[in-house]
Structures are given as structure tokens and as C-alpha cells.
Amino acid sequence: MKRESRITMAKEILFISASKVLVDYDFHNDTDGDITTEVAFPIPDYEPEDTPASVQGFNDFKLWVDEKLVRYSIEIKALVNGRDYSFLLRSMGVDVQSFGHNNDDNTSPQIRRLNPTQKERLRKAGLIDKQYDKPAWKVRKKYYWSQSFPAHATVHIRHEYTPVLGNSNTVAGTMVTTGKADQNDEELASVCPSSELLATLRQDDRRPHHLVSIAYVDFILTTANTWKRPIEDFTLNVERPPVDKDPSHHATGVNLVSFCWDGPVDKVDANHFRAHLTDFVPTKEVRIGFLQGYLYDY
């Protein structure tokens, strides 16, 4: 977001689950004049991988201003070594954000139909690999819109999207057995597990054919500092997913949530947790970890 120190983020309510991120903001213009500025929601850069580009690109992003659904603009760049090649790709009819409608086998039909001269040009630019013509650029994408903030008034902005889940197949390792993390415990350590949570994982790890996987959602909090600091009233709500009852998934009773937080976290009910702060100045981002137990047959 552009720096706009004349506008106060009076309230932010952030809801994070494994399937939805929803954010409500109240912005207040304390000045005597109306202010119009560009508001941007940049997403993390993404590359071709197992997760579909539509998910990585938050293609279901929705925006409301004062409870009215609002249209926005999208900026999409194709980066190789920091240089934008989106114009070149579009001139050849290649969709940038989907990597030319990339398939599950990491082959792009829009690239495959190009002629040899076009493909060679993309290879030289580093946009496709030299052996299989697979897409090799990084997508940088942001949603943005022009927003007016009337003098001495509050504007309510809300947006939601399906998050990208990071994951690890198992969290069993040094941190579970000793409480001290090594390089193999990066995902677990990044969600600051409590001693009680580690004890639960340790007990489960001793049971035959048991393992625990972790999925996590990242959210960038520090963009709030582009507005007048601090956030006057901030609430983080986290929803733990229900126990997976699909018998084919062989779920166990382990179903945990963990995240790093400097302050009290209240348990609202069995699957909901809340952290509340006033005059909050974010200094780091937040990662919410969801841990689920499974049985394996080998």
C-alpha cells in the first residue's frame, strides 16, 4: 500500500481459517479535507507448482466498501531476475497469471502451440526451460482500487479470499522429542508450539503408525503500518478446522492450532481462538498452523 499517514486504521478484525481469510477494517479520516488515494492488496509472488495458479493468485478475492461489492483493478507481472516480461508473453497470447493455462504435468498448452522462433525467444529470456519448455517465470500480482475517505468520517472496507496452504507431511522430529528445533522442524517452529502442544505430539508420536501433518496460513500484518499508526483496535480470530471424519483419511484425534503471538489468546470455544490488542503496531507477520493426526499403513 502507498504510505498514507493522514488516515487512521481505527479497527481491524482478521479472521483466519484453513479455508478462508476475511478482514474487516474501519478507516477514519481525522483531517478537515477529503482524501482520495490508491489502496493496494499485493499478494506473495508465486511460481508454477503443485498448487493451482488460481489458488496461489487468490483469484476469488472479493472486496466490499461500506457493505457494497466493489470492482478493482489487477496488476500482473511476469518476472525473471527482477525484469518484467509480461508484455512479451501477452504479445504471444500467453496468459501470465496462469502460466499459459499450465496443466498438472507442468506443461502449458499456450506455450506448446508457439512456433520455434517464439519459443527460442522465451528460452533466451529465461521464461521457459530449455529442455521441456516449462514456464519458469514468477508472477507478481496485486489488487488495487481508488478509495475516497471523506473528512471526519469512517469508511468500512472488507475483503476475503481463499488462502494458500503451506504444508509439511509430518512434524515428527527433534522438536517433538526434545523440544529443541533443528532445520527439519522449520514449519513447526514457525508457529511457536507450546510445551503442552509438544507433549501431545510426543505422546502421539510414540503410538504405532501415527503421524501428524501441519498446514499453515500466512498473513502480512505489517502493511497496516502504511497508514497512521497504531491500529487503534485489533482482533485476530482463528478457527480450527473440525476433525476430519472421512474414514479413508485415517484421521486420529489430534487436531491442534498454534501461532506466535505476543499477548494473551482466549479460547472462545472448542474450535475458535481470539487475540485482542489496542494501539497495536505490527512488527512481524503471522503464521497460523493447523496440525492434524493421521494413521499410515506402511
C-alpha positions as CSV (number, residue, x, y, z in Angstrom):
1,M,0.0,0.0,0.0
2,K,1.1,3.6,-0.5
3,R,2.1,5.4,2.6
4,E,-0.9,7.4,3.9
5,S,-0.3,8.8,7.4
6,R,-3.4,11.0,7.3
7,I,-5.8,8.0,7.6
8,T,-6.1,6.0,10.8
9,M,-6.9,2.3,10.9
10,A,-9.4,2.6,13.7
11,K,-10.3,-1.1,13.7
12,E,-9.1,-4.3,12.1
13,I,-10.8,-7.7,12.6
14,L,-8.9,-10.5,11.0
15,F,-10.4,-14.0,10.6
16,I,-8.2,-16.9,9.5
17,S,-9.2,-20.5,8.9
18,A,-7.7,-23.1,6.7
19,S,-10.3,-22.3,4.0
20,K,-11.0,-18.6,4.3
21,V,-9.3,-15.3,5.2
22,L,-11.7,-12.4,6.0
23,V,-10.6,-8.9,7.0
24,D,-12.8,-6.0,8.2
25,Y,-11.3,-2.6,8.5
26,D,-12.6,0.8,9.8
27,F,-10.5,3.7,8.4
28,H,-11.0,7.2,9.8
29,N,-10.1,10.5,8.2
30,D,-9.3,12.9,11.0
31,T,-8.4,15.8,8.7
32,D,-10.6,18.7,7.5
33,G,-10.4,17.6,3.9
34,D,-11.5,14.7,1.8
35,I,-8.6,12.3,0.8
36,T,-8.6,10.1,-2.3
37,T,-5.7,7.6,-2.6
38,E,-4.9,4.2,-4.1
39,V,-5.3,1.2,-1.9
40,A,-3.4,-1.9,-2.9
41,F,-3.5,-5.5,-1.8
42,P,-0.3,-7.2,-3.0
43,I,-0.1,-11.0,-2.8
44,P,3.1,-13.1,-2.4
45,D,4.9,-13.8,-5.6
46,Y,4.2,-17.3,-7.0
47,E,5.7,-19.8,-9.4
48,P,4.5,-23.0,-11.2
49,E,4.0,-25.7,-8.6
50,D,1.5,-28.4,-7.4
51,T,-0.9,-25.7,-6.1
52,P,-3.0,-24.4,-8.9
53,A,-2.2,-20.8,-10.0
54,S,-5.8,-19.8,-9.4
55,V,-5.3,-20.6,-5.7
56,Q,-1.9,-19.0,-5.5
57,G,-3.2,-15.9,-7.2
58,F,-6.2,-15.5,-4.8
59,N,-8.5,-15.4,-7.8
60,D,-11.6,-15.5,-5.6
61,F,-10.6,-12.2,-4.0
62,K,-13.7,-10.1,-3.1
63,L,-13.9,-6.5,-1.9
64,W,-16.7,-4.5,-0.2
65,V,-16.7,-0.8,0.7
66,D,-19.4,0.3,3.2
67,E,-21.1,-3.1,2.6
68,K,-21.2,-2.6,-1.2
69,L,-19.4,-5.0,-3.5
70,V,-16.7,-3.0,-5.3
71,R,-14.8,-3.7,-8.6
72,Y,-11.0,-3.4,-8.5
73,S,-8.1,-3.4,-10.9
74,I,-5.4,-6.1,-11.1
75,E,-1.7,-5.6,-11.9
76,I,0.1,-8.7,-13.1
77,K,3.8,-9.0,-13.9
78,A,5.9,-11.9,-15.2
79,L,9.4,-11.6,-13.6
80,V,12.7,-13.2,-14.4
81,N,15.7,-11.9,-12.4
82,G,13.6,-8.9,-11.5
83,R,12.7,-7.9,-15.0
84,D,9.1,-7.8,-16.2
85,Y,8.3,-9.8,-19.4
86,S,4.5,-9.6,-19.2
87,F,4.2,-7.6,-22.4
88,L,6.3,-10.1,-24.3
89,L,4.2,-13.1,-23.1
90,R,0.9,-11.3,-23.8
91,S,2.0,-10.4,-27.3
92,M,2.3,-14.1,-28.0
93,G,-1.1,-14.9,-26.5
94,V,0.3,-16.4,-23.3
95,D,-1.7,-15.8,-20.1
96,V,0.8,-14.6,-17.4
97,Q,-1.0,-15.4,-14.2
98,S,-1.9,-19.0,-15.1
99,F,1.5,-19.7,-16.8
100,G,-0.3,-20.1,-20.1
101,H,-3.0,-22.3,-18.5
102,N,-0.4,-24.6,-17.0
103,N,-1.5,-28.2,-16.6
104,D,-1.0,-30.6,-13.7
105,D,2.1,-32.0,-15.5
106,N,3.6,-28.5,-15.6
107,T,3.1,-28.2,-19.4
108,S,1.4,-25.2,-20.9
109,P,-0.8,-25.5,-23.9
110,Q,-0.4,-21.8,-24.8
111,I,3.4,-22.3,-24.9
112,R,3.3,-25.6,-26.7
113,R,1.4,-24.0,-29.7
114,L,4.1,-21.3,-30.2
115,N,6.3,-21.5,-33.2
116,P,10.0,-22.4,-32.8
117,T,11.2,-18.8,-33.2
118,Q,8.8,-17.6,-30.4
119,K,9.9,-20.5,-28.1
120,E,13.6,-19.7,-28.6
121,R,12.9,-16.1,-27.7
122,L,11.3,-17.2,-24.4
123,R,14.1,-19.6,-23.7
124,K,16.7,-16.8,-24.1
125,A,14.8,-14.6,-21.7
126,G,14.6,-17.4,-19.2
127,L,10.8,-17.6,-19.4
128,I,10.7,-21.3,-20.2
129,D,13.3,-24.0,-19.5
130,K,15.5,-25.3,-22.3
131,Q,14.6,-28.9,-22.1
132,Y,10.8,-29.2,-21.7
133,D,9.6,-25.6,-22.5
134,K,8.0,-25.5,-19.0
135,P,7.1,-22.0,-17.7
136,A,9.8,-20.5,-15.5
137,W,8.7,-17.0,-14.6
138,K,7.5,-15.7,-11.3
139,V,4.1,-13.9,-11.1
140,R,3.8,-10.7,-9.1
141,K,0.2,-9.7,-8.6
142,K,-1.7,-7.0,-6.8
143,Y,-5.3,-5.9,-6.4
144,Y,-5.8,-2.2,-6.2
145,W,-8.5,0.5,-6.3
146,S,-9.0,4.2,-5.8
147,Q,-10.6,4.9,-2.5
148,S,-12.1,8.2,-1.1
149,F,-12.1,9.0,2.6
150,P,-14.4,11.9,3.4
151,A,-13.3,14.4,6.1
152,H,-14.0,13.4,9.7
153,A,-15.8,10.2,8.5
154,T,-15.2,6.4,8.8
155,V,-15.0,4.1,5.8
156,H,-15.6,0.4,6.3
157,I,-13.5,-1.9,3.9
158,R,-13.9,-5.7,3.8
159,H,-12.1,-8.3,1.7
160,E,-11.9,-12.1,1.7
161,Y,-10.2,-14.8,-0.2
162,T,-9.2,-18.5,0.0
163,P,-5.7,-18.7,1.4
164,V,-2.8,-20.7,0.1
165,L,-1.9,-23.5,2.5
166,G,1.7,-24.3,3.1
167,N,2.2,-27.8,4.5
168,S,4.6,-30.5,5.7
169,N,3.7,-34.2,5.6
170,T,4.9,-34.8,9.2
171,V,6.0,-32.8,12.2
172,A,7.8,-35.7,14.0
173,G,11.4,-34.7,14.6
174,T,13.8,-33.3,17.1
175,M,11.5,-30.5,18.3
176,V,8.8,-33.1,19.2
177,T,11.2,-35.4,21.0
178,T,13.4,-32.8,22.7
179,G,11.6,-29.5,22.5
180,K,14.6,-28.0,20.6
181,A,14.2,-27.3,16.9
182,D,16.6,-28.2,14.1
183,Q,16.4,-27.5,10.4
184,N,13.9,-30.3,9.8
185,D,11.5,-28.6,12.2
186,E,11.2,-25.3,10.4
187,E,7.4,-25.4,9.9
188,L,6.6,-26.5,13.4
189,A,9.0,-24.0,15.0
190,S,7.5,-21.2,12.9
191,V,4.1,-21.5,14.7
192,C,5.6,-21.4,18.2
193,P,4.2,-24.6,19.7
194,S,3.6,-24.5,23.4
195,S,5.2,-27.1,25.8
196,E,1.7,-28.6,26.2
197,L,1.3,-28.9,22.4
198,L,4.7,-30.6,22.1
199,A,3.8,-33.0,24.8
200,T,0.7,-34.0,22.9
201,L,2.7,-34.5,19.8
202,R,5.3,-36.5,21.7
203,Q,2.7,-38.8,23.1
204,D,1.1,-39.3,19.7
205,D,4.5,-40.0,18.1
206,R,5.0,-43.0,20.3
207,R,1.8,-44.7,19.1
208,P,2.3,-47.2,16.2
209,H,1.5,-45.9,12.7
210,H,0.7,-42.4,13.8
211,L,1.9,-39.2,12.3
212,V,0.9,-35.5,12.4
213,S,0.9,-33.2,9.4
214,I,0.9,-29.4,9.5
215,A,-0.8,-26.9,7.2
216,Y,-0.3,-23.2,7.7
217,V,-1.7,-19.9,6.5
218,D,0.5,-16.8,6.3
219,F,-0.9,-13.2,6.6
220,I,1.1,-10.0,6.2
221,L,0.3,-7.7,9.2
222,T,2.9,-5.0,8.7
223,T,1.2,-3.4,5.7
224,A,-1.0,-1.8,8.3
225,N,2.0,0.5,9.1
226,T,1.5,2.3,5.8
227,W,-1.5,4.0,7.5
228,K,-1.3,6.3,10.5
229,R,0.0,4.2,13.4
230,P,-1.1,2.5,15.6
231,I,-4.1,0.3,14.8
232,E,-6.4,1.5,17.5
233,D,-8.4,-1.7,17.9
234,F,-7.1,-5.1,16.5
235,T,-8.7,-8.5,16.8
236,L,-7.4,-11.8,15.4
237,N,-9.9,-14.7,15.2
238,V,-8.6,-18.1,14.4
239,E,-10.8,-21.1,13.5
240,R,-9.5,-24.6,14.0
241,P,-10.9,-27.0,11.3
242,P,-13.2,-29.8,12.6
243,V,-11.7,-33.3,13.0
244,D,-11.5,-35.0,9.6
245,K,-14.1,-37.8,9.8
246,D,-13.5,-39.2,6.3
247,P,-12.6,-42.9,7.1
248,S,-10.4,-43.1,4.0
249,H,-8.1,-40.4,5.5
250,H,-7.5,-42.4,8.7
251,A,-7.6,-39.3,11.0
252,T,-6.7,-39.7,14.6
253,G,-7.9,-37.5,17.5
254,V,-5.0,-35.0,17.1
255,N,-6.4,-31.7,15.9
256,L,-4.4,-28.6,17.1
257,V,-3.8,-25.0,16.2
258,S,-0.8,-22.9,17.0
259,F,0.7,-19.5,16.2
260,C,3.2,-17.0,17.5
261,W,1.7,-14.1,19.4
262,D,3.0,-11.5,21.9
263,G,0.0,-11.3,24.2
264,P,-3.0,-13.3,25.6
265,V,-5.0,-15.6,23.4
266,D,-8.5,-16.5,24.6
267,K,-10.3,-19.8,23.7
268,V,-13.8,-18.8,22.6
269,D,-15.0,-22.3,22.2
270,A,-13.6,-25.7,21.2
271,N,-12.6,-24.5,17.7
272,H,-12.2,-20.7,18.0
273,F,-9.5,-18.6,19.4
274,R,-9.2,-14.8,19.8
275,A,-6.4,-12.3,20.4
276,H,-7.2,-8.7,21.0
277,L,-4.9,-5.7,21.2
278,T,-5.3,-1.9,21.3
279,D,-2.8,0.6,19.9
280,F,-1.2,-2.2,18.0
281,V,1.9,-1.6,15.8
282,P,2.7,-4.8,13.9
283,T,6.4,-5.6,13.7
284,K,6.2,-9.0,12.1
285,E,3.8,-11.2,10.1
286,V,1.6,-14.0,11.4
287,R,1.5,-17.7,10.5
288,I,-1.3,-19.9,11.7
289,G,-0.5,-23.6,12.0
290,F,-3.2,-26.3,11.8
291,L,-2.0,-29.8,12.9
292,Q,-3.9,-32.9,12.1
293,G,-3.1,-36.5,13.1
294,Y,-3.3,-39.5,10.7
295,L,-2.7,-43.2,10.6
296,Y,-0.4,-44.7,7.9
297,D,-0.4,-48.3,6.6
298,Y,3.3,-48.8,5.9
